[in-house]
Amino acid sequence: MQLIYYEPIPRKLFCEPEPRLHILGTHNRVCNSTSVEKDNCQYLCCGRGYLSHHYYTMESCHCRFIWCCRVECQQCLVLKKVETCI
């Protein structure tokens, strides 16, 4: 989904918080350093840079369907990465 604007809005308007306009800014916003879309860290962070955080989480994996009618899964430890604007 994309936003549609009736008039041009300067991109930098959304970089910093502007409470009277209910604009939160992009500090601590999650971004994607490998994306070529608008969620790219360079674009979304307004050139301020970003931090990469790594963490582990448990997820279901190696799931298999058991006839009939249940699914059995193992629990796997998965390394995740999240990037946030400075």
Beta strands, then each sheet from edge to edge (+ up, - down):
strand 1: 30-31
strand 2: 50-66
strand 3: 70-85
sheet 1: 1+ 3- 2+
end
